[in-house]
Amino acid sequence: MESNADLLVIGGGHAGVEAAMAGARLGLKTILVSLKKDDLGKMSCNPAIGGLGKGQITREVDALGGVMGRAIDKGGIQFRTLNSSKGPAVRASRAQADRELYHKAVEGFVTSQNNLTFLEDEVLGFETSSDNNNDNSVDNNIVTAVTLKKHGKITVKALVITTGTFLRGILHRGETIWEGGRVGDAPANALSDSLKSHGVNLFRLKTGTPARIKKDTIDFSKLTIQYGDNPINPFSMMTEKIEREQLPCYLTSTNKKVHELIKAAKERSPLFNGQIKSRGPRYCPSIEDKVFRFSDKESHTIFLEPEGYNSNLVYPNGISTSLPEDVQREIIKNIEGLENAEVETFGYAVEYDAIDAKELYPTLEYKNIKGLYFAGQINGTSGYEEAAGQGLVAGANAALKILGKEPLILSRAESYIGVMIDDLITLGVDEPYRMFSSRAEHRLMLREDNTIFRICPIAIKCGLLENDQKEKFENLKSQYDKLKEICTETKISITKDEKWLKENNYDLKVSMPLKDFVKRSDVILENVLNYLNLKDNFHSFVIISLETEFKFEGYLLREEQEIERVKKMENTKIPDDFNYDELKGLRIELKEKLKKAKPISIGHAMRIPGITPAALSLIAIRLKNERNQ
Ligand code: FAD
């Protein structure tokens, strides 16, 4: 039986859910197809959301109306702010999840969303036809229909593909090799053939996961305990408070004996004996990778993370591996606290098809086939948050195009999602890409604390926020404006406030507006507002965001000016023989990156991950001097 939809999304993982929800929120008749209903919000690897660079993406997804932030607030069992002692640009939230609670939360959002139908099925392929343009020219490729194994043909106006690790997935554990999308799931091979038949270039990538250990066989008494934050800072602007019981994590580590076992098993490792040919994630490497690459290190930390309130499983973060089962057993036995540990499932690696993201527009539409979008792991990324960010952008753009509206394109200067998509489509990947704060050259502007104020206006313009989300943003924005006004108009007086200043050891010589007083590193705005009996009128996001803006006013202004200057220099050519070694003040690491990438213009250099506006300015000044000479 043939049916129809405006938008069809393949894959119920983090990318697929955000894509389908965005399409449906924009009012389109949307179908989400996935191999199993259990796929919705399934965490294939570690049960955690957020982390450095990833926490920022999660908050951006939330500010764009997505579900990831709300779901982790409902399913989190340990929330922490990473880098809390460092500067605001590199602070990031991370939460350990109860897998089942997280999945149930995502499923709840999907099943209650208007305009959205979920189908448990396999997509076998898609059809295209020629498209007559207004000027009588013909585009040969526009998506028209999708074929499902059980539900037959569905005609569509747009298609988003988010198949993760499933296309021609091959799993490796030592000498054992089998086909699968991830452990326990079949691969999706027919769709891979369909993509090839439409001329989409595919290449292979690899990722891996560690064993899962039975909690009641671990000796926690030998391990270092790690608690989460109290109070908890929720991910979503829609969550007021999280009061659920929080679970601790435990720390252990590898040791000399473990490293010897790994070295002795090198010939049996699919990574090193040629069995796995594709590249894995450099920044989330397997334990065998770490032992061989950092051979001088005698130990690597392992975080033992509980998988949920009612789960007897623990995820040993840090020992992802594809070594044979018997070697994995020996390794685990030799780790402190795990001497008698029993394994529920052994670690493995998966190789899968990915597309070349350089063949995508910034909207994530495929350049050669209209109406075809890609998001998530298939675009060469690794990680739930990266997948969710792309999914939202792909789904929103597919819908906005059908509606004849302006696309959603986030720039590098306004979001981490923009940084990621720009990196993917301009540089492509040769190993799974994961986000870090160092990839964002404007990270001081892209802080977690100002996400709502940066992103919600864009989301509202596109129509992505529901009424309650819009109201929440408007409320927070008016708090922000009010507090800014108070900080500008209220004076901290050396006479009127003398007693309080003394009690708090603030040495103040002249009275000054609160906004200037807060610039001092020893002043915390929340404490001042407490003293003024104003704290309860403002959300903590608002207070932290404004405090950061006051404290870093000079830097932020300079960064804005740099962005403007760099924009103007974008087309300036860099000669092939440009000598980066002669640039004084440029970090060695950045020199190496530039020498390797050989950018042809300032615009190209700008897109190399980690290249800062300051570095670009140095190059531009040198080019100008050389021209003048
Ligand atoms: P997925 O979450 O993989 O979802 C893909 C979905 O597509 C599935 O639901 C599947 O059923 C569906 N699907 C596929 N083909 C079809 C079809 N033809 N028809 C219908 N449905 C289809 N990330 C990290 O950050 N760190 C790690 O260490 C890490 N290790 C990993 C290890 C393993 C073994 C795996 C499998 C993943 C790992 N990841 C890791 C990656 C993380 O799980 C993914 O990046 C993230 O889940 C990708 O989300 P996605 O939505 O793109 O795809």
Residues whose N, C-alpha, C, O or C-beta is under 5 A from the ligand:
A	BS01	FAD	I10 G11 G12 G13 H14 A15 G16 V33 S34 L35 K36 D39 K42 S44 C45 D121 E122 V123 T162 T163 G164 T165 F166 G181 R182 A188 L191 T207 G208 T209 C284 Y348 V350 A375 G376 Q377 I378 T381 S382 G383 Y384 A387
